[in-house]
Amino acid sequence: MPCFDVSLVDDSFAAAPSSTGPVGDLRLVPDLDRLTPLAAQPGWAWAPADRYTQDGTPHPGCQRGFARRVTEAVERRGLSVRAGIEVEWVVADAAGLLHGAAGQFASHLARTTQKASV
């Protein structure tokens, strides 16, 4: 959904010309060359996807398309790119309390913002 491209830290959304919200305007096309079986979930697999508009043109906010274009531009200059992705996730208990590094960060952030009166 393009709404995630403009989501803000306070759960509100900013406006952007390429983002009209969750209205079914995009198509996700999986990259089957990158299909990866999930060892912990037999019978399931994951694949990254490129985002396209309904008419089949690449969506301007597609992160994979952006990375591809930048990589090609860098390679034309005789350089190479080594990159990774950030997978965001947290672990919470039934009450919604965060644990581990995410919980430590959330606690630190809460203390910091409270001290700064943010």
Steps between C-alpha positions, in 0.01 A plus 500: 500500500637840416372637830803347673725725290365804681423365848640708783639405839177610673283270281373790288567537129658766283381578148698414188412514128591133453301380798124499497445266793378142514266501200621197306698710258816288505594153391775302673692274262716244682857442384486122467876485432539602866239257639624364832344200678447570871679234703289562811174480305500199268290557191538879521738729313581871477585714198567874471264689272514796266215751507316598182205726424180351360614574145822302553749786533746489791377690806728797576513399867617142438809458718632209294470706181683789664780272622527345153528842329760625747702179468499529121610866518785414738612207284512725191765697691709187554400445864305223668235494769475273802176551687268332744147550619358580840222272613303675771325300770445497874404244763220593738305314765119476514485839674696660216818546705814488287787269593866465413679773306170648379378531859827655612484751215133581571580555870798720414294698250221551754746624765679726252185659364360544851818681611494717188127572545431381146 
